[in-house]
Amino acid sequence: MRRSSLKPGNLFRRLDQSRIQTWFRWGVLTGKQDATQRQLWITWNSDVQQRLGGGAAIDGRMVSVKRLCGHQGNSAADVLTRANQHGDTVYRVRRGTSFRFYILPRAAEHRLSGQEGAVH
């Protein structure tokens, strides 16, 4: 797997820079930024492309961020940040004409919603 560090503007033409910075703050993207208002460098590889490009296949163990927000009463930022802290994997999946975030828990015993196979 080839790894490369890219500036956000060169990264993925369909994503704007502010979205990339937001995903970085939430932990959805890994990278390096020395200080606020400094250049942000992220790692973009085939794994990141597969997870966030929108083409990931739905897995029955995935839970939608929208569902978790409603269930937990938290914002998407809080849900995604917590998922990252727990080592869960975040996917961006095309659902109809829009994209949604889904979380695949790191381990079967670590369920974010307590609902087995809930995909909405």
Buried (B, 14 or more C-beta within 10 A) or exposed (E): EEEEEBEBEEBBEEBEEEBBBBBBBBBBBEBEBEEEEEEBBBBBEEEBBEBBBBEBEBEEBBBBBBBBBEBEEBEBBBBBBBBBEEEBBBBBBEBEEEBBBBBBBEEEEEEBBEEEEBBE
